[in-house]
């Protein structure tokens, strides 16, 4: 795959600590869905280019992957959830060198079976063209399972819910460069739950020194009748000038019962492996313990802190 077929935009950040958290969780969600024979869909509202070169100009300009996937690449002591994520990234690098980083669409493709489907939205015109090229180069089966739309995923999601198999993972991870994205996430989730209440929704967001991320999480946790799990990974002290990403979080609606124990194994290890200073840490909050007997049913349990451990 040639350099021209990679994104020039998200490639600045591809494989950084925020991608590690998001994609460790994504692999766990996909593995849970694939454990049942029934087909499922993956819907990605902000797909990016799908696959990124870590040797190209854009990734090298900032080199954020060095303190993300780069720190984990040669580790042989990773807990099972992290090892499963690393296995997926290694499959995109068959020569054993860390050259490419799969974004969420290609991580999803790696876990889809014959009857599963991937639906992608990307509004940025250049990234949507690169995404289409990357999927085409991935082969006929990848192209057959995938449909892409060059448009706004917040709006486009409505037409896809509920999906035909009534099983789906919806990934919502805008760039949040536009402050209105935080409010749009909440509004989009509310509408989606009306259309498809039993779907699994994964919302990624950045930890930055602004009020909007905390306000968004507060609004999500206060939505009535919602069963959720909220995980964060912080890698450093916020910078004095307030710029930059010191961590990230993922808010899961209708989480599978397998996710919480997987994160209890993964997050402490990741906080140690990716720490940039003594402020690194992790947290897991949940609305209530997920039950193996009813992993897809929304609950109304009171929010409760499950774990928090600073490094």
N, C-alpha and C positions, 0 to 999 in steps of 0.2 A: 504494500500500500504506500503510495507516494505522499510526500509531505504536504502537497497541495490539497489532499483530501482530508486534512485535519482542521479542526476549528482554530481560528486565530483569537477567539475571545475567551471562552472558558479555559482554553489551554493555559492561560496565565496561572490558573488555580488548580488545574487537573492533578489529582493525586495528593492534594494537601490534607491536613488533619481533618478538615471538615468533610472532605470526600471519604476519608477512611471511616469516620463514624457513620455517615449516611449509608455507605455501601456495605459495611459489616451488618448493619441492620437490614438492609435490602436483601442480602443473601439469605438471612434467616427467614424473612417473610416469604421469599420465593421457595425456599426448601419446604416450608410448612405447606404452602399451597400445592406444591408438586407431590406431597405425600399421599394425596387422595387421587383416585383415578379420574374424577370429574374434571373436565377442562376449566381453565381460568383465563382471564384477560389481565394484562398489565397495561395501565394507562399512565402515560408520563406527560404532564401538562407543560413542562418546560424542558424539553429533551436535550437541548444543546446539539453538539455534533456527533455524539455517541462514542467516538473513539479519538484519542489524542496522542500525538507524538510528544514524547518527553525529551527528544533530542533536537527538536526544531526550535526556531527562533522564539516563538511565543512562550513555550514552557521554560526555556532556558533564561528568558529575560528576567523572570522573578525566581525561578527555581523552587517554588513552594513545595513541590513533590519531595524535595530532599528531606524536609522535616515531617513528611507524611509517609507515603508508601515507601519512600527511600529508606526510612529507619527500620521498616519491618521486613524488607525484601529478603534479607539473609538470615532472619531469625528462625531458629528451629524449635523454639520453646513456646510458641504461641498457643493459647488455649483454643479449643476446638472451633468456636465460632469465628475467631480471627483466622485460623488456619484454613477454614472453608472459604473465607473471603480471599485469602492469599492464593489459594488454588485457582480461583476464578481469574484473578489478575495474571497469574502465571500462564494460564491457557492462552492469553492474548500475547504472550511473549515466548513462543515455542523454542527460541534459541537459548533461553535461560538468562538473557540480559534484560534489564528493565528498560525497555525502549518505548513501549506503548502503555497507555492507561485507558481501560474501558470505562466509559461513563455509564450511567444508569441504563440506557437502552441496550448496550451490549452486555451488561451484566444480566439483564433480563433475558436476552436472547440465549445466553449460555444455559439458562435453566428452563426454557420453554420446551414442551413436548410437542408431538405432532399436531395435536388439536388445540393447543394453547395459542393465544394471539397477543400481539403487541400493537398498541395504538399510541402514536407519538404526535405531539404538537411542538412546534418551534416557530416563534414569531419573527426572529431575526432572519432576514432574507439570505444572508451569506451562510449562517449556520444551518439553516434548513436545507440549502443546496448541498452543503458538505455532508450533512446527515444522510440525505438521499444517496449520495455517492458512496458513503461508507457502508450503508446497508446493502446496496447493490453489489459492492465488492465482497461482502460477506457470503454471498452465494445464493442460489435459487431458493433453498429452504428458508433462509432468513428473510428474503424478500417476500416469500409467500405468506409468512406469518405476520408480516408487518404492514401497517398502513400509516402514512405520514400526512400531516396537514400543516402547511405553512400558515399558521395563524395563532390567535390568542387562545392558549389552553384553558384559561379561566372560563371563557365563553364557550369554547368548543366542547368542554367536558359534558355539558348539559345534554347534548345529542347522543352521547354514548351510554347514558345511564337510564335504566339498568342494562348491563351487558347481557347478551343472550344466555350465557351459561350461568348467570346469577352468582358467579364467583369472580372477584376481581380485587386487584391491588391498584390503588390510585396513588401515584407519587406526585406531590405538589411541592416544587422547590424553585420558585422564581429567584431571580438575582437579588431582589429587594433594593436594587439601585433606585427604583421609584418608591418613595415612602408609602404610596397608596397600596403597594402590594400587600402590606400587612393586613389592612382592612379587607382587601379583596380575597385573601386566603380565608378569612372567617366567613365572609359572605358566600364564597364558593362552597365551603364545607357545609354550611347550613342548607344550601340549595341541593347539594349532592345527597345529603342524608334523607331529604324528602323523597328523592327519586330512587335511592338505593341505600336503604338504612343498614343493611348487613355487610356492606363492602368494607374492606380494610383500607384505611387512608393513612398515608405517611406524609407528614408535613415537615420539611427541613427548614431551619432558619439560622441566621448567623447570630453569634454573641458579639454585639458591638455596644459601644457606650451611647446608646440612644434609648429613648423610652419606648419606642414602637415594638421591639421584640417582646419585652416583658408584658406590655399591654396586650399584645396578640395572644400570648400564652394564657394570661389571666382570663381573657374572653373565651378562649377555647375550653379551659377547665370549668368554666361556669355555664357552659351549654347544658341544659337539662337532659337527663336520661342518657348521658354519654358515658361509654366505657372507654377509658384511654390509658395510655402509658406514655410517659414523658422522660426522655433520657438526654443528658447533656455530657459533653466532654470539653473541659477547659484545659488549655495547654500552657497558658502564661498569664502574667499580670497584664491588665489593660494598659495600653501605652499612655503616657502622660498627656499626649496631644489628642487622645481620644480616637485616633485613627487605627485602622487595622482590625483584624479578626483575632480575638483571643480565645475563641472556642465556638461551639455550635451546639444545636439541639435538634432532636427529632421528636415530634409529637405524633403518636400512633393512635388512631381511632379504631376500635374493635381489634385490639392486638390478639394474636394467637397465644394460647397458654404457654407455648414453648419459648416465647420471646424473653420474658423476664428472667428465667434462670440462665439463658444464654448470655444476656447482658451482664448479669452478676459475675459471670466468668470473664467476660471480655473487657468490661470497662476499667476495672482496676489495673489490669495488665496494660491496656492502651494508655491510660493516664501516666503510668510509669515510662512506657516506651516512647511516648510522644512529648513528654514534659519538656518545656523550654525554660522553666524556672520553678520555684517552690510553690507557686500559686496553682499549679496544675491539679486537677481533680475531676470528679465525675459525680453524677447524681442519677437516681431513678425515682420518679414519682409515679403513682398510679391511682386510679379511681377506685380500685378494689382488686383483689386477687383474681386472676383469670382462672376459669374452671376448665379442666380437661373435658368435662361433659358438655360444655356449651361454649366453645371457643368463638363462635360467630355472633352471639347474641348481645345486643347492647344492654348495659346494666345501669343502675342508678346509685351505685355505692358512693359514699362520701369520699372526697379526695384524701389520700393518705400518703405520707412520705415512706417509701420503701427503704431506700438506702441513700446515704451520702457519705463520701469519704474523701476529704482532701488528701493530696499526696503527702 
